[in-house]
Amino acid sequence: MMDYIAIKNIYKSYQQSDERRVVLENINFSIEKRELVALLGPSGCGKTTLLKIIAGFIETDTGGLYKNGERLSGISSNRIMVFQEFKQLFPWKTVLDNVIFALEAKNIAKNPAEREEMARYFLERVELTDFFDYFPYQLSGGMKQRVALARTLAADPEIMLMDEPFGSLDSQTRKNLQDLLIDIWQEAQKTIIFVTHDIEEAIVLADRIVVMDKNPGRIKKIINNNLERPRNRAGIEFGELYETITSV
């Protein structure tokens, strides 16, 4: 059976002074439709570079990205990225208008009234019912990430790419957004590729965990995560999987 997404033989390097630095080397793995895959590794292992290659922002030196056997190139509205930084929202637009923008950009819905109704639905889904008329500067970091998530869902991409979107948040807000993401993923049935350096986060979220190493960035091991959802962070099996990953 053909892979939904196949990352094949990816190699990426950058020129640094008088030498080339290899960032990614021989990256090969596949992703099933509606799967949630975590790219896990330390800073500098190339996981964000790999995510940007999948998004179409960066070209590879060799190798490529394939969807249902067809090579992908360039950016696409069917592959949308959610970043860690909080400046991804338009500061001059309200929360509601930020989400409406995604609907307008993809020409979703028939008229402004229908787009507003849809935008309200997605904001309600991320628990921001009382903040439609707020501007980004009036929101906390966690709330901004909820808006970014709502805007991405409104754009209805096939693939959601998430670059440590909860990495700068306090632990409780981070846990709440992890739980929210799982709920939305199960409901919307999107394919998600999630970058993190946090082992616990990878175990909580992912169906499979791609463990990466650095200098150069490469895959050390791909681990299936068969723990039942919702996942008990204090459970014995959770701890055993944590130890397995740390020993890779």
C-alpha positions as CSV (number, residue, x, y, z in Angstrom):
1,M,0.0,0.0,0.0
2,M,1.3,3.5,-0.9
3,D,2.4,5.7,1.9
4,Y,0.2,8.8,2.5
5,I,3.3,10.9,3.2
6,A,6.8,9.7,2.4
7,I,10.0,11.5,3.4
8,K,12.7,10.0,1.2
9,N,16.5,10.4,1.4
10,I,16.5,14.0,2.6
11,Y,19.8,15.7,2.9
12,K,20.2,19.4,3.8
13,S,23.3,21.5,4.4
14,Y,24.1,25.2,4.7
15,Q,27.2,27.2,3.9
16,Q,28.9,28.5,7.0
17,S,32.0,30.7,6.5
18,D,34.3,28.6,4.4
19,E,32.6,25.2,5.0
20,R,29.3,23.5,4.6
21,R,27.4,22.4,7.7
22,V,25.2,19.3,7.3
23,V,21.9,19.9,9.0
24,L,20.0,16.8,8.0
25,E,21.4,13.5,6.7
26,N,19.6,10.5,5.2
27,I,16.1,11.2,6.6
28,N,13.6,8.5,5.7
29,F,10.2,7.8,7.2
30,S,6.5,7.7,6.3
31,I,3.3,9.1,7.8
32,E,-0.1,7.6,7.6
33,K,-3.2,9.6,7.0
34,R,-4.7,11.1,10.2
35,E,-1.6,10.0,12.2
36,L,0.0,12.3,14.8
37,V,3.7,12.0,14.6
38,A,6.2,13.7,16.9
39,L,9.7,14.8,15.8
40,L,11.6,14.6,19.1
41,G,15.2,15.7,19.6
42,P,17.6,18.2,21.2
43,S,18.1,21.7,20.0
44,G,20.2,21.7,16.8
45,C,19.1,18.3,15.5
46,G,17.4,19.8,12.5
47,K,13.8,19.0,13.4
48,T,12.5,22.5,12.7
49,T,14.4,22.5,9.4
50,L,12.8,19.2,8.5
51,L,9.4,20.6,9.4
52,K,10.0,23.6,7.1
53,I,11.0,21.3,4.3
54,I,7.7,19.4,4.8
55,A,5.9,22.8,4.7
56,G,7.6,23.7,1.5
57,F,9.6,26.7,3.0
58,I,13.0,25.2,2.4
59,E,14.4,23.2,-0.5
60,T,16.4,20.0,0.1
61,D,19.9,19.3,-1.3
62,T,18.8,15.8,-2.2
63,G,15.7,13.7,-1.5
64,G,12.1,14.9,-1.3
65,L,8.6,14.8,0.1
66,Y,5.9,12.7,-1.5
67,K,2.2,12.5,-0.9
68,N,0.3,9.4,-2.3
69,G,3.3,8.8,-4.5
70,E,3.4,12.3,-6.0
71,R,6.4,14.6,-5.3
72,L,5.5,17.8,-3.5
73,S,7.3,21.1,-3.9
74,G,6.7,24.6,-2.7
75,I,4.2,25.8,-0.1
76,S,0.5,24.8,-0.1
77,S,-2.6,25.8,1.8
78,N,-3.1,22.1,2.5
79,R,0.1,22.1,4.7
80,I,-0.2,24.8,7.3
81,M,2.4,25.5,10.0
82,V,1.8,26.7,13.6
83,F,4.9,28.3,15.1
84,Q,6.2,28.6,18.6
85,E,6.4,32.4,18.6
86,F,3.3,34.4,19.5
87,K,3.7,37.0,16.6
88,Q,2.0,34.8,14.0
89,L,-1.3,36.6,14.4
90,F,-2.1,39.9,12.7
91,P,-1.8,42.5,15.5
92,W,-4.2,44.9,13.7
93,K,-7.0,42.4,13.5
94,T,-9.3,41.1,16.3
95,V,-9.3,37.5,17.3
96,L,-12.4,36.9,15.2
97,D,-11.0,38.7,12.2
98,N,-7.8,36.7,12.4
99,V,-9.8,33.5,12.0
100,I,-12.0,35.0,9.3
101,F,-8.9,35.8,7.3
102,A,-8.1,32.1,6.9
103,L,-11.6,31.5,5.6
104,E,-11.3,34.4,3.1
105,A,-7.8,33.3,2.0
106,K,-9.1,29.8,1.1
107,N,-12.4,31.1,-0.2
108,I,-14.3,29.0,2.3
109,A,-18.0,29.8,2.8
110,K,-20.4,31.8,0.6
111,N,-20.6,35.2,2.2
112,P,-19.2,37.2,5.1
113,A,-22.0,36.2,7.5
114,E,-21.3,32.5,7.0
115,R,-17.6,33.1,7.4
116,E,-18.2,34.9,10.7
117,E,-20.4,32.0,11.9
118,M,-17.7,29.5,11.0
119,A,-15.0,31.6,12.7
120,R,-17.0,31.8,15.9
121,Y,-17.4,28.0,15.8
122,F,-13.7,27.4,15.7
123,L,-13.0,29.9,18.4
124,E,-15.6,28.3,20.6
125,R,-13.9,25.0,19.9
126,V,-10.7,26.3,21.4
127,E,-12.6,27.9,24.3
128,L,-12.3,31.5,23.4
129,T,-16.0,32.4,23.3
130,D,-15.5,35.6,25.3
131,F,-12.6,37.0,23.3
132,F,-13.9,37.5,19.8
133,D,-13.3,41.3,19.9
134,Y,-9.9,41.2,21.6
135,F,-6.7,42.1,19.8
136,P,-3.6,39.9,20.1
137,Y,-1.8,42.3,22.5
138,Q,-4.6,41.7,24.9
139,L,-4.1,38.0,25.0
140,S,-1.8,35.7,27.0
141,G,0.6,33.4,25.2
142,G,-1.7,30.4,25.6
143,M,-4.7,32.3,24.3
144,K,-2.7,33.5,21.2
145,Q,-1.8,29.8,20.5
146,R,-5.5,28.9,20.8
147,V,-6.3,31.6,18.2
148,A,-3.5,30.3,15.9
149,L,-4.9,26.8,16.3
150,A,-8.5,28.0,15.5
151,R,-7.2,29.8,12.4
152,T,-5.4,26.8,11.2
153,L,-8.5,24.6,11.7
154,A,-10.6,27.1,9.9
155,A,-8.3,26.9,6.9
156,D,-9.0,23.2,6.8
157,P,-5.6,21.9,5.8
158,E,-5.0,18.2,5.2
159,I,-1.7,18.4,7.2
160,M,-1.0,20.5,10.3
161,L,2.7,21.2,11.0
162,M,3.4,22.4,14.6
163,D,6.8,23.7,15.6
164,E,7.0,23.5,19.4
165,P,3.8,25.6,19.6
166,F,3.5,25.1,23.4
167,G,7.2,25.3,24.2
168,S,7.1,28.9,25.7
169,L,4.1,28.3,27.9
170,D,3.8,27.5,31.6
171,S,3.4,23.9,32.5
172,Q,-0.4,24.0,33.3
173,T,-1.3,26.0,30.1
174,R,0.9,23.6,28.1
175,K,-0.9,20.6,29.5
176,N,-4.3,22.1,28.8
177,L,-3.4,22.9,25.2
178,Q,-2.0,19.4,24.7
179,D,-5.3,17.9,25.9
180,L,-7.2,20.3,23.7
181,L,-5.0,19.4,20.7
182,I,-5.8,15.7,21.2
183,D,-9.5,16.4,21.4
184,I,-9.4,18.5,18.2
185,W,-7.2,16.0,16.3
186,Q,-9.6,13.1,17.2
187,E,-12.6,15.2,16.1
188,A,-11.1,16.8,12.9
189,Q,-9.1,13.8,11.9
190,K,-6.1,15.8,10.6
191,T,-2.6,14.5,9.9
192,I,-0.3,16.3,12.4
193,I,3.5,16.5,12.5
194,F,4.5,18.0,15.9
195,V,8.0,19.1,16.7
196,T,9.1,19.0,20.4
197,H,12.2,18.5,22.5
198,D,10.0,17.3,25.5
199,I,9.8,13.5,25.9
200,E,6.7,13.7,28.0
201,E,4.9,15.9,25.4
202,A,5.8,13.4,22.6
203,I,4.4,10.5,24.6
204,V,1.2,12.3,25.5
205,L,0.5,13.4,21.9
206,A,2.0,11.1,19.3
207,D,1.1,7.8,17.7
208,R,4.7,7.5,16.6
209,I,7.8,9.2,17.9
210,V,10.7,10.0,15.5
211,V,13.7,10.3,17.8
212,M,16.4,12.5,16.2
213,D,20.1,13.1,17.0
214,K,22.3,16.0,16.0
215,N,25.7,16.8,14.3
216,P,24.4,16.0,11.7
217,G,20.6,15.7,12.2
218,R,19.5,12.1,11.6
219,I,16.9,9.6,12.8
220,K,18.1,7.5,15.7
221,K,14.9,5.4,16.1
222,I,11.2,5.5,15.3
223,I,9.1,4.3,18.2
224,N,5.5,3.2,18.1
225,N,3.4,4.6,20.9
226,N,0.5,2.2,21.6
227,L,-0.5,3.6,25.0
228,E,-4.3,4.0,25.3
229,R,-5.8,7.5,25.3
230,P,-6.2,9.5,27.4
231,R,-2.6,8.8,28.5
232,N,-1.8,8.6,32.2
233,R,1.4,10.6,32.8
234,A,1.8,8.9,36.1
235,G,1.2,5.4,34.8
236,I,3.8,2.6,34.8
237,E,3.6,2.1,31.0
238,F,4.1,5.8,30.4
239,G,7.3,5.7,32.6
240,E,8.6,2.6,30.8
241,L,8.1,4.3,27.4
242,Y,9.9,7.4,28.8
243,E,12.8,5.2,29.8
244,T,12.9,3.5,26.4
245,I,13.2,6.9,24.7
246,T,15.9,8.2,27.0
247,S,18.0,5.1,26.4
248,V,17.9,5.4,22.6
